[in-house]
């Protein structure tokens, strides 16, 4: 096989890869469009729950358990699939920055996302490794698996912080347990328009426990949606660069193949001309032979 044909075959293979990557880029873009709607709705739910928590904690601030002495656990939301650049490596780098590596209270880690779990394979900090969600329809199933893992721990003995990518591609370490710590801080300087605590159909501590469960369910939904959308943004950017590189390489291969084809044509013309000259020489009568006759 000539070098030109080898390059042509390589260019066709690159074209197939380029088409696959372009399809993946389109799917990632469609996923971000869906997630934008989901996140907006989920944020409204969280705002409502936090408003209720603020009202409740103004009158019952003692219900928020202290985080001192609780076992630190970090929930890392990584990527389920690849083609998203340094998405998972940034999470691990941020985790290392959150505590001293030589400290005795090294945090335990719950890792979510196949690609992240692969990077953490064999790490002594891992409590649980869970496959993540590749599309928005898989988030609910993932949340159920995650909830099953968290129910193994007493929420009053757990200091849970979630580390994930925000929609602006910045990392956020969001405390989840003990719950409503930020609400507790804002109620300290709050002027309450009501002189009496809210009327509850449940004891305040039981109501607070159920409110915490609802809050965790809602905020984890939002975190998983946000992380998945940012993952797809990373994938879009990464694939766009890869497609552009393949297009440039394909254009260069076309140029090289055209040059090689021109060389082949030139060689073929030279062979034809040489053959024509040889035929012309062979067809001429010999002068010496004519004189003898």
N, C-alpha and C positions, 0 to 999 in steps of 0.2 A: 504494500500500500504506500502510495506517495505521501510525502510530508503534507501536501495541500489537502489530501483527502483525510488524513489524520486530524488536521486542524479543523476541517469542516465538520467532522464527526464530533470533535470536542465542542465546537460552537453549538451544534444541535443539542448536545447534552446540557450545556449551560443554559440554553433556551428553555429546556424542560424544567430545570431547577428554578429558573427565573419565574416561570409561570406558576409553579407551586408556591414560591415565596410571595408572589403577588397575590395569590388567592388567600394565603394566610394573613397577609396585611389587610385585605378587604374584610375578612372575618373578624379580625381584631378591631377594626374601625366600627363594624356593626355592633360588636359587643359593648364598646364604649358608649354608643348611642343608647342602648338599652339600660346600661347601668346608671347613666345620668338621671333617668327618670326614677329608678329605684332609690337612689341615694337621696334625692330631694324629698320623696315621700317618707323615707325612714327618718330623716332629720326632723321632720315635723312631729313624728311620734316621740322621738327622744326629747325634744323641747317640751312637750306636754308632760312627760314623766318627770323631767327635772324641775318643772314649775311646781308640780305636786310635792316633790321632795323638798324644795325650798320652803314651802308652806309648812310642811310637817316638821322639818328640822328646826325651824324657828322656835317651836314650842317644845320639841323633844330632841335637843342636840346630843343628849347622852346615848342615843340609840346607835350612833355610828361607832363601831368598835375601834379600838386603838390598833395601829399597825405595828407598834413596837413589839419585838419578839416574834412576830409572825414570819413564817418561812417565805423568803422571796422567790417568786416564780415569775418567769417571763414567758409570755405567749408571743411567739414570733410567727408572723404571717408572711410566708414566702411564696414563691411561685410554684405552680403545679407543672407548668411546661417551660420549655426553653425559649431561645431567641428573644431574651429580654435583657441582654447586656449584664451589668453589674448589680442587678436588682437584689439578688440574695447576698452577694458579697458586702454590699452596703449595710444590710441588716446585721450581719455578723460583726462588722467593724464597729457599728454603733453599740452593739451589745457589749463588746469589749471595753468601750469607753464609759459604760454606765457603772462599772465597779472595778475595784482594784484586783488584778489577776491573782495577787498573793493573799487576798483577804480570806478569812476562814468561812465567811458566810457567802460563798459563791452561789449565785442564784441557779435554781433549777430551770430547765427550759422545756416548754411544750412547743414543738416545731410543727408547723402546718405547711404543706406543700412538698411534693415529691422531690423537686430539684433542690430545695433547701435541706431536706432531710438527707439527701445524698451527700451534701457538703458536710453535714454534721455526723455522718456515720462513724460510730465508734467513740463519739464525744461523751465523756463521763457526766456532762451536765444534763443530758437528755433524760427527761422523765417519760415523755410520750412523743412519738412521731406519727403524724396523721397525713394522709394524702389530702391535697387541697381541692379547690374547685377550678375546673378549667373554663366553665361557662356559668352564667348567672343562674341557670336552672339547677346547678349542683350545689349552690350555697346552702340551701335548707338542709340537705342531707349531711353536709359537712358540719353545720351548726348542731345537728342532733348528735353526731359523733363527739363533737367537742364538749357538748353539755354532759354527755355520759362520763367523759373523763373528769370534768370539773366537779361532778357530784361525788367523786371519791374523796374529796377534801371538805373539811368543815370551813365554811366561808369566814368564820370568825378567827380561824387560825391560819389564814392564808393572806399573803400580800401579793396580789396578782397585778402585773403590769403588762399591757399589750404593746408590742413594738411593731409598727407597720408603716407603710408608705401612704402619705396623704395624697390628695388629688393634685396638689401642687408639686408632687414628687419630692417633698421633704419628709424626713422621718419623724415620727411622733411616738414618744413613750407615754401612753395614756394609762393612768392608774384605774383599775376596775374594781378591785377589792383591797381594802374596805371601800364601800360605795359612797358616792356623793361627797367626797372630800372637798371638792371645789364648791359645791353648794353650801357646805357647812361653813366655809370661810366667808362666803358672800353674805350669809345670813347674820354674821356677827355685827355688821354695820348697817343692817337693814332696818328701816322704819316700817313696822308692821301695821297695816290699816285695821287689823282685826284684834280685838281685845281678848278673844277667847280662842282656844285651840279648835281645829276642825272637828266636826262631829263624825265619828267613825263607827262603822258597824262591826269592827273587829278591834281587839286590843291593839294599842299603838305598836307594840313590838312585833306582833303577828302581821299587822298591816305593812310595817316597814320591811319585813322579810319577803312578803309577796311582791312589794313594790321593787325590791332589789332584784328578784327573779325576772320581773318584767323588764326592768332596766337592762340587765345583762343580756337578755334575749334580744332587745332592740338595738343596743349599742354594738353587740357583736355582729348583728346583721349589717349595720352600717359600716363597721370596720372591714368586714369581709368584702362587701360591695366596693368600698373605696380602694382597698388593696388590689382587688381584681381589676378595677378600672385603670389604676396606675400601672399595673403589670401590663395591661394591653397597650397603654401609652408607650411604655418602654419597648414593647414588641413592635409597635408601629414604627417607632424611630429606628430601631435596630434593623428591621426588615427593609425599611425605605433605603437605608444606607447600603444594605446588601444588594438590593435590586439595582440601585444606581451603579454599584461596583460591577455587577454582572453585565449591565448594559454597556459600560465603558469597555470591559474586557471583550465583550462580543463585537463591539465596533472595531476594536484593535485587531481581532481575529479576522474580521471581514477585510480590513485593509491589507493584512499580511497575506490572506488567501488570494486577494486580487493581484497583489504583486507576484505571488508565486504562479498564478494562472497566466499573467502576462509573460513571465519567464518561460513557462511551458509553451505558450503560443509562439514566442520568438524562436525557441528551440525547434518547434515543429516546422516553422517557415524555413529555418536554416536547413533542416533535413530535406524538405521538399526542394529547395533551390539546389542543394548539393546533388540530390537525385536527378533533377532536371539537367544539370550540367553533365553528369555522368552519362545520361542517356544521349545527350547531344553529341558528346565526344564519341560514344560508341557507334552513333549513326553516321558519322563522317567517313568517306572512303579514304583509304591510305594513299598518299601521293606517289609513293614509290611503286605501288602495285599498278597504278594507272599508267605510268610511264613504260613499264615493262610490256603492257599490253599494246 
